[in-house]
Amino acid sequence: MPEKQDPTLNTLKEGILKFQRETYPARQAEYEYAATHPQKPHTLLITCADSRIDPEALTASVPGEIFVARNVGNMVPAYGEMMGGVSAVIEYAVDALKVQHAVICGHTDCGAMKGILAGEGQLDAMPTVKSWLRNADAAKRVASTVDDGTTSLKTMTEQNVLLQMQHLRTHPSVAGAIARGALSVSGWVYDIASGDVRIFDEAQNKFVSVRETAAADESQEKRA
């Protein structure tokens, strides 16, 4: 009796073959270098598990440049709470790999943020997810205040990024590295539709578009 075909697995296999035929040959030197040298990523990037996000493509990074952690809602439990994979990744990235920068990257149309806004009753069928998303409780409260009681998805996404940045700074490895001037932290929101990224600017107290900032800088240089 012939083995039953798995169409999804077959799709993945076709992708592997395409990678081997097209992508790998074009970047063979990069992969060979990565395989024979210890990784030295400059950045820890914590983002959502959403399948529409490609951190390496978004940052135009090559193998070995960014250390990526992904989870539902780009959460970072405060140190001492829910100790597990995320905490281990942070500690390893900062203490062992000596990354110089850490990013919390949220994104538009985030299902986790939608679930939080819909209320806990919507998540009763997923108790593990429901518990995990409590890491954003404070962000929901702040977002509601910012939006005068009617929280928008945009505000919820932004406030969650800011809250997770605060949580990140409670980790001893991060706090120590920041104190030594060896680590900096930033918060991003990736717009899937436009490809733009907005980064939180503390001086302006808002998320600022990388594209618009670059265009303004270019225009200023031309006038100078």
N, C-alpha and C positions, 0 to 999 in steps of 0.2 A: 504494500500500500504506500503510495507516494506521500512524502512528508507534507503536511499542511503548510501552505505559504502564509507568511506574516507580511502583509503589505507595508506596514509601517517600518518593520525591520528592513525590508527590501529597499525602501526609500532611503533609510540611513546608510545602507551598504552602497547604494548608488552615489550618495554624497561623499562617502569615503573614497570611492574610486575616482570621483571627479577631483577631489582634493589631491589625490596621488598623481593624477594625470596633469592637472593644471596649476593648482596653487603651490604644491610642494616644489616642483621644478623651478618655478619663478622665484622662490624664496629659500631654496635649498641651503645656501650659505648661512642664512639666519638660523635655520633649524639645526644645522650641524654645529654651529657655534653654541647654541643654547644647550645642546645635548652634552657638550664637552666642557662647559664652564659652569661654575656654581651660579645660581640665580642671584641677581643683585637688583631687585626692583626698587625704583625710587619712590613708588607710591603704593599705598594701601587704598583700594577703592571698594567701599561697601555699598552695594546697590541692591535693587529688588531682584527677585527671582523671575520676574516677568520675562517671558520668552521673546518679547519684542526689543529687548535691550541687548546690545552687543558692545560691552565696555572697550574691548580692544579696537574695534572699528571706530567707535565714537572718539577715542583719544588718539587714533592713528598710532597705536603702540605696536611694537614688535615683541616676540616672545622674550620674556624675562624682564620686561619694564614695569609691569603693574601686577600687584598681588591682589587678587579679586576674591571678595567674600559676597555671597548672594543669599538672600533670604526673603521671605514674604514681608514686604513693606519696608525694606532697607532699615531694619531695626538694629539697635545696639542696646541690649539690656544694661542698665546701670551696674557697675561692678558689685558683685556679691549677690545679684539677683539673676536667676536662670543661668548659672554658670554652665557653659557648654561650648559648642563649636565656635560661636561668634567670638566669645571671650578668648578662646585659644588662638584663633586666627589673629586677633589684635595683638596679643602678647607675643606671638611668634614673629609677626611682621615687624613690630617695633624693637623687640629685644634681640632677636636672632638675625633678622634680615636688615635691620637698621634703615627702614624706609624713612625718607625725609618729609613726606607729606601724607596726610590721610584725608580721604574724601568720603562724605556721605552723599550719595546721589539718589534723589527721588526722581519721579517722572510723571508726566501727564497721563491721565486715564488710568490711574493706579487702582486695581481691583481691591487691594487691601484698604486703601483710604476710602473707597466707596463702601466697603463692608463696615468700616468704623462709623461712617456717617449714617448708614442705614439702621444702626442700632444693634445691640447684642443679640436680640431675638432672631436676627437674620443669620446668625452664625451658630445657632444651637446644634445644628447637624454636624458641625466641625469643631468639637470642643478644644482640640489642640490649637487650631488656628485662633479660636476665640481667646484662649489664654495668652497666646503669643502677642496678639494685637493689643493687649492691655499695656504693652510697652509704649503705646502712643496715647494713653489716657490724658496725660497733662497737655499734650498737643491739641487734643480735641477741645479741651476746656479753654485754652488760649485762643484757638481759632474761632470758637463761638463768641468770645469777647471781642475779637478784632472785627468780626462780621456782624456785630450787634445781634447775636442770637441765631442767625441763619447762616450756618457755616457753608462756604463754597468749597468745592473740591480743590480748587487752586490754593486757597488759604490753608486748608487742612494739609495738603501736600507740603507746602512751605513750612508750616509750623512743625510738622513731623520731622523734617530734615533738621530744623534748628534744635528740636528736643533731642534727637539722636546725637547731634554734635555735643550737647551737654553731657549726655550719658557717656559718650566716648571719652570725654575728659576726666571722668571719674575712675577710669582704669589706671592703676598705678604705673604701668609701663608708659602709658600715654602722658600722664601728668608729669612723670619724671623727665621724659624726653622733651616735652614742651618747656619745662623749667630750665633745661640745659640749652635751649635754643636749637635742639636737634630735630624738632618736628613741628610742622605747622598743620592746621586743619582747615578745611573749607567745606561748604555745603552747596550742593548743586541741585538744580531741577532740570531734567532733560525733557525737551519738547519733542516727542516722537514724530509728530506730523511735520514740523519745520526743520528738525535737525539741530536746532539751536540749544544752547545750554545757558541757563541763568545761574550766576554764582552770587552767594550772599555777600554783600558789601557792608561791613560793620559801620563804616563812616556814614554811609547813606541809609543804613538800616533797612535795606531792601535787596531783593534779588535783581541782579543786573545782567542783561544779555551780553554774552561774549561777542556775538556778531555785531551788535550795535556799538559796543565799546571799541572794538577793532576799527569799525568804520569811522567813528568819531576821531580816533587817534590818527587814522590815515588822512582824514580831512584836515586836521590840525597841522600835520606835518607838511602837507601841500601848501598851506597858507603861510607857514613859517619861512 
